[in-house]
Amino acid sequence: MKQFEYKVENMQIQLNNIEFNVTITEKLNSLGKEGWELSGVNGTIYYFKREISS
């Protein structure tokens, strides 16, 4: 059975739209390289999960 770990990130970034998009993209790509997959968003709260290797 697959097992997962979870991470919650509060991403409150106050920039103009272009800088916001670049900053969020960089942050999401960084987490993706660590194996985190975005699984949900609720306002400024981003939920991630990644599979735990047995």
GICOR-V291358 format. One line per field, one symbol per residue. ss: DSSP state (@ for helix, = for strand, . for the rest). phi: phi as a letter, one per 30 degrees, with the letter a starting at -180 (. if undefined). A space follows every 50 residues. Layout:
# GICOR-V291358
ss=???
phi=???
This chain:
# GICOR-V291358
ss=...=======......@@@@@@@@@@@@@@@@@...======..====== =...
phi=.dbbcbbcbcccccbdedddddddedddddddddjdcdcabbiccccbbb dddd
